[in-house]
Amino acid sequence: MKLSKDMNILIVGLGLLGGSYAEGLKKQGFKVSAITKEESSVDFALEKGIIDYGTVKIEPELIANADLTVFALYPHIFIEWIKENQQYFKSGAVITDVTGVKGCIVGKIQSILREDVEFIAAHPMAGREVCGVENSTSEIFKGANYIVVPTEKNTPDAIELCRDLGEKLGFYQVAELSVEMHDRMIGFLSQLTHCIAVSLMCCNSTPDLEKYTGDSFRDLTRIARINDEMWSELFLDNKNVLLAEMERFRSSFDELYEKINTGDREGMREMMRLSTSRRKLFDKIL
Amino acid sequence: MKLSKDMNILIVGLGLLGGSYAEGLKKQGFKVSAITKEESSVDFALEKGIIDYGTVKIEPELIANADLTVFALYPHIFIEWIKENQQYFKSGAVITDVTGVKGCIVGKIQSILREDVEFIAAHPMAGREVCGVENSTSEIFKGANYIVVPTEKNTPDAIELCRDLGEKLGFYQVAELSVEMHDRMIGFLSQLTHCIAVSLMCCNSTPDLEKYTGDSFRDLTRIARINDEMWSELFLDNKNVLLAEMERFRSSFDELYEKINTGDREGMREMMRLSTSRRKLFDKIL
């Protein structure tokens, strides 16, 4: 099953990601509606032409009309929303999400969801250091990865639909991971990096550092501008994995510290050569 | 004293930075010559029109003709070069450099240099994750900082000339720091960040990570493609400062680890809010 133009797509949560999904889908000619918290987000999205219709109320008909609903909410709000409003879905509806951690959400949603509605989880690996629909743009999907996270409860049809959504949104690469592998991957690639950036930004209070900085520090701390409400939730939702990844990083960092401390130049160079060869694989293709 | 078009500028070392200096200066209409190691670098630079003359030999007349000489060499080679060739400078010549660490070089050069030649140290806070004159471009100076590092041996004239060089090359901001402050600043802003990037890239050997990554990991590891010969030298040249900065970062990282471990959500959010407010000052103005 692929996305088709006669499908009704509903976005729940018009933030940075929800808005970027809306924009990308509208640009491709899809019908997009939205339910969100703030009236101002609806106004902005309507004015910018990235949704056809928007509301801040739970409108049963709107929900019942949706063939595909995308949830772009904080994990705990997503669960609450499903509990309270799932009776309005039409039979056969598919729902997906953008949540950054899967272990805490996928099993839970799938276990409470009606039998005739299917939840297929996905994680768009794209974002910005600013939030809100005002900053949304589907440009962030260019060159980016999109991960579909199926379980044994998912049908091939819904998986295909979800993959197709990633492709239509313009992601560079669509991949599939299990819930467990997803959370391990994200604990390392995304959460650990945010921990490092925040720690780096917090550890030095010298004034005027920005006058002397180069791009290295800028790059390492771009994500230190962080939505503290969302990320603290995501960290705790993936706590055990994240702590293990932090330990892993720390022992590599300590190893380098020891090599510098003992003047082991060849050992340092060996680590640098390994990092150089590994990093080559990560260049973004735009 | 400012740079003037009738001055002869000599670049020693046509790598990424030497080449970018040459390009920026030629574009502004200055006369630029170069001495470098490889014939192919000279050929490339001549063909690209970023130098007027280049050689791989020590040509006494060329050195004697230079009003300003820029050294873009590894620290230990810079010192050797001065020992062997300083007799060729003309009286009143000014020399400067691009070296990333100052404590190990500035005092040494100033103490061995002839009395009638002045060395004023500078550090352009710009670079790329690739090296060589083939990758040089003065575009890297846009929005970047340039630090002049004077000592009590320097004259106002030479300091002004060195600042003017940074301005003419198109740096966004020209600042001044003492040798000690420079090395502390660089230990934190530049060397520590490279240590983090290398450690992060080394700590996980899971295959296919690039298929699942987002920009956070890409940004934190851009500089993990690193010139191991140069950086191992720079790290050891600033060893004590760097180790102290690594310890500082580690305690901040450990603090965050503890907050996650104990589920101290408010403590995590506090660190995130601090990092967010601090990071805002670092946006690059292009």
Interface residues (C-beta under 8 A of the other chain):
Chain A: M125 A126 G127 A144 N145 I147 Q173 A175 L177 H182 M185 I186 F188 L189 S190 L192 T193 H194 C195 I196 A197 V198 S199 L200 M201 C202 C203 N204 T206 L209 E210 K211 Y212 T213 G214 D215 S216 F217 R218 D219 L220 T221 R222 I223 A224 R225 I226 D228 E229 W231 S232 E233 F235 L236 K239 L242 L243 E245 M246 R248 F249 R250 S251 S252 F253 D254 E255 L256 Y257 I260 N261 G263 R265 M268 R269 M271 M272 R273 L274 S275 T276 R278 R279 K280 L281 F282 D283 K284
Chain B: M125 A126 G127 A144 N145 I147 Q173 A175 L177 H182 M185 I186 F188 L189 S190 L192 T193 H194 C195 I196 A197 V198 S199 L200 M201 C202 C203 N204 T206 L209 E210 K211 Y212 T213 G214 D215 S216 F217 R218 D219 L220 T221 R222 I223 A224 R225 I226 D228 E229 W231 S232 E233 F235 L236 K239 L242 L243 E245 M246 R248 F249 R250 S251 S252 F253 D254 E255 L256 Y257 I260 N261 G263 R265 M268 R269 M271 M272 R273 L274 S275 T276 R278 R279 K280 L281 F282 D283 K284
